[in-house]
Amino acid sequence: MGTAQTPTNPLFTPYKLGKFDLSHRIVLGPLTRLRSYHNVPQPHAILYYSQRTSKGGLLIAEATCISDTARGYPDTPGIWTKEQVEAWKPIVEAVHAKGGIFFCQIWHVGRVSSGRFQPNGQAPISSSDRSFTPQLRSDGIDVSQFTPPRMLRTDEIPNIVNDFRLAARNAIEAGFDGVEIHGAHGYLLEQFMKDEINDRKDKYGGSLENRCRFALEVVEAISDEIGADRVGIRLSPFANYMESGDSNPEALGLYMAEALNKYGIVYCHMVEPRMMMLDVAEDTHYSLVPMRKAFKGTFLVAGGYNREDGIKAVAENRADLVVYGRLFLANPDLPKRFELDAPLNKYNRETFYLSDPVIGYTDYPFLEASD
């Protein structure tokens, strides 16, 4: 009797991400880990990222601050100084040595900060001077207090665009293959895009076009600097993190998906509508399919995906690549486990944001070589 052909798992079909050849569709998502002491990437990150690298796999580095005003959390990495660029180099080299493709997520937190993280204790900057209530941190335990922000003047915005541009240039100097612009989760770019926050009266406020102007200026500046084929962006139009909701999230998502086509960037990475709040999946009638259809480049999806969801998303052409965060954190060999349909390690939320260079960071076990 002939043996039946095993159907191909869609997550393990090769994919061409612009000029990069991927061997599978499973992406390491950008995960803040708070282990870059004094905002400098540390040698322990070499092991962390190389553990999660597979030949032809795409990795997105943790959110990385573009300037000294971009900080809102302790010990997040930066990429605005020479020291930081040099510290990233061996980490990027380790990923490349194992055949991985590595993008750096670049970030400005805007008002999600306090004076203690800001130069000279100044107020954080935002689209508005609206402050917001203390938020439960993503560890579910600590509460973050925020300093009321200062509204950026119209003439200051080009300086921030330039900070993003320089950070992108520095990322390429550090060896990264590209950058992902962080335009999600209630941080600075989203503070402009979302009408729950943005109450400006200038060309960056009011209409949807005006609210998206700053983000698109950042996309254009970075594309001009490093080439659009090295640029991605992360968006979460449906999310309401950090009191940053929008009255018409679908219109926002569609507008951005269509507007991005003009720049020819390599990918758009969107967070599923079900992830309205941090780590909580909710039933919703919204879908990313209209944005998927509107955007002409590679479409990445994230937000509560497991193995089956990921297989379906690719099989049904709702996404090209599927981004995994906590599952990849707890399973450094996630692609191998998904391929074998092997059991997964459970993640431990209590160790996500420890400062420890090993615990909850590089100590999750690999699948025993039982094959």
Beta strands, then each sheet from edge to edge (+ up, - down):
strand 1: 15-17
strand 2: 20-22
strand 3: 26-28
strand 4: 58-60
strand 5: 64-65
strand 6: 101-107
strand 7: 125-126
strand 8: 135-136
strand 9: 143-144
strand 10: 150-151
strand 11: 178-183
strand 12: 231-235
strand 13: 267-271
strand 14: 298-302
strand 15: 321-324
sheet 1: 1+ 2-
sheet 2: 5+ 6+ 4+ 3+ 15+ 14+ 13+ 12+ 11+
sheet 3: 7+ 10+
sheet 4: 8+ 9-
end
